[in-house]
Amino acid sequence: MVFVHISVVPLVTDISSAAVTTGLANTLGNKGGVGVQLSIGSTSFLFVNSHLAAHQNAVKARNSNFERIDAEMPAMLKSAARTSPAQSTEETKSPTNNQADSKMTQERDQSDAPRGDKLDPSSEPVNTSSNLIGHSLSHGADVVVFMGDLNYRIRGNR
């Protein structure tokens, strides 16, 4: 989940998510990564939470887990962005809904076109999902946060 302050909700667009499994035979979901991509205004964000292979001597397996997530997640996010339904009006309304909020929500629901920064209408439109195809995670967004249980160990005594 990604939490966004209510004052920022009208600026959030292009939401998609995907998961890459790296567990037993790359099918078991106990290891892998889950990514959530979104834009806030004209800035794109990609958050990936991962759980990599465990144990002291599994560095190659952890590196392989990351490489698989890095290689497959961008295309999966691109596919999810293409197939996900438009945000419903209920998802985008704030408790202090007014006519301007309703109008912005209706415009967002009616258009699949890329959108730029709502604070600066003269800014260029952004479609971060198209930036993801054929690239690694680091090319997928303006800001990428890769986190989780990475399981890398430091060999040493206490």
C-alpha positions in Angstrom: 0.0 0.0 0.0 1.0 3.6 -0.6 -0.5 6.2 1.6 -1.1 9.7 0.3 -2.1 12.7 2.3 -5.7 13.7 1.4 -4.5 17.1 0.1 -2.4 15.4 -2.5 -5.1 13.0 -3.7 -6.3 15.2 -6.6 -2.7 15.2 -8.0 -2.4 11.4 -8.0 -2.6 9.7 -11.4 -1.3 6.7 -13.4 -1.6 4.1 -10.6 -0.5 0.6 -11.3 0.9 -2.4 -9.4 2.6 -5.7 -10.1 4.3 -8.6 -8.4 7.3 -10.7 -9.4 7.7 -14.1 -7.7 11.2 -15.5 -7.1 10.4 -18.2 -4.6 10.6 -22.0 -5.3 11.0 -22.4 -9.1 10.0 -18.7 -9.5 6.4 -19.7 -8.8 6.1 -19.5 -5.0 5.2 -16.0 -3.7 7.2 -16.3 -0.5 10.1 -14.4 -2.2 10.0 -11.7 -4.8 8.8 -8.1 -5.1 5.6 -6.1 -5.2 5.7 -2.7 -7.0 3.3 0.3 -6.9 3.8 3.0 -9.5 2.0 6.4 -9.5 2.5 10.0 -10.4 2.0 12.9 -8.1 1.7 16.0 -10.3 4.5 15.7 -12.9 6.7 13.5 -10.7 6.6 9.7 -11.1 7.2 7.4 -8.2 7.9 3.6 -8.1 7.9 1.8 -4.7 9.1 -1.8 -4.7 9.0 -3.9 -1.5 10.9 -7.2 -1.8 11.8 -10.3 0.1 15.0 -11.8 -1.2 16.5 -15.3 -0.7 17.8 -15.9 2.9 20.9 -17.5 4.5 24.5 -16.4 4.8 25.8 -18.0 1.6 22.9 -17.2 -0.7 24.4 -13.9 -2.1 24.1 -15.2 -5.7 20.5 -16.2 -5.2 19.7 -12.7 -3.7 21.4 -11.0 -6.6 19.4 -13.3 -9.0 16.2 -12.4 -7.2 16.9 -8.7 -7.6 17.9 -9.1 -11.3 14.6 -10.9 -12.0 12.5 -8.2 -10.2 14.5 -5.5 -12.0 14.0 -7.1 -15.4 10.4 -8.2 -15.1 8.7 -5.6 -13.0 8.8 -2.7 -15.6 6.9 -4.7 -18.2 4.4 -6.0 -15.7 3.7 -2.4 -14.5 3.3 -1.3 -18.1 0.8 -4.1 -18.7 -1.1 -3.3 -15.5 -1.3 0.4 -16.4 -2.8 -0.5 -19.7 -5.4 -2.9 -18.3 -6.4 -1.3 -15.0 -9.8 0.4 -14.9 -10.0 4.1 -14.5 -10.2 5.3 -10.9 -13.8 5.4 -9.7 -15.3 8.7 -8.5 -15.6 7.2 -5.0 -11.8 6.5 -4.8 -10.8 10.0 -5.7 -13.3 12.0 -3.6 -12.2 13.6 -0.4 -14.3 14.1 2.7 -14.4 17.8 1.9 -15.6 17.2 -1.6 -16.6 20.3 -3.5 -17.6 21.1 -7.1 -14.0 21.6 -8.2 -13.0 18.2 -6.8 -16.0 16.6 -8.5 -15.1 18.3 -11.8 -11.5 17.2 -11.6 -12.5 13.6 -10.8 -14.9 13.5 -13.7 -12.3 14.8 -16.1 -9.8 12.2 -14.8 -12.3 9.4 -15.2 -13.2 10.5 -18.8 -9.7 10.6 -20.1 -6.9 8.0 -20.3 -4.6 10.6 -21.7 -1.4 11.4 -19.9 -1.7 14.2 -17.4 0.8 16.8 -16.3 1.1 18.7 -13.0 -2.3 19.9 -11.8 -0.6 22.8 -10.0 1.1 23.9 -13.2 -1.2 23.4 -16.2 1.5 24.6 -18.5 3.8 21.6 -17.6 4.3 18.7 -20.0 2.0 15.7 -19.6 3.5 12.7 -17.9 2.9 9.0 -18.7 5.3 7.2 -16.5 4.0 3.7 -17.5 5.3 4.2 -21.0 8.7 5.0 -19.6 8.9 1.5 -18.0 8.9 -0.8 -20.9 12.3 -2.3 -21.8 14.1 -0.7 -18.9 15.2 -1.6 -15.4 13.5 -0.2 -12.3 15.9 2.7 -12.1 14.6 3.9 -15.5 10.9 3.5 -14.6 10.3 6.6 -12.6 11.7 9.9 -11.4 11.9 8.5 -7.8 12.4 4.8 -7.1 12.4 3.3 -3.6 13.6 -0.3 -3.4 13.1 -1.7 0.1 12.2 -4.8 2.1 13.8 -7.8 3.6 16.9 -7.9 1.4 18.5 -10.6 3.7 22.1 -9.6 3.0 24.2 -10.5 6.0 27.4 -9.2 7.5 29.7 -12.0 8.5 31.3 -11.1 11.8 31.3 -11.8 15.5 29.3 -10.0 18.1 
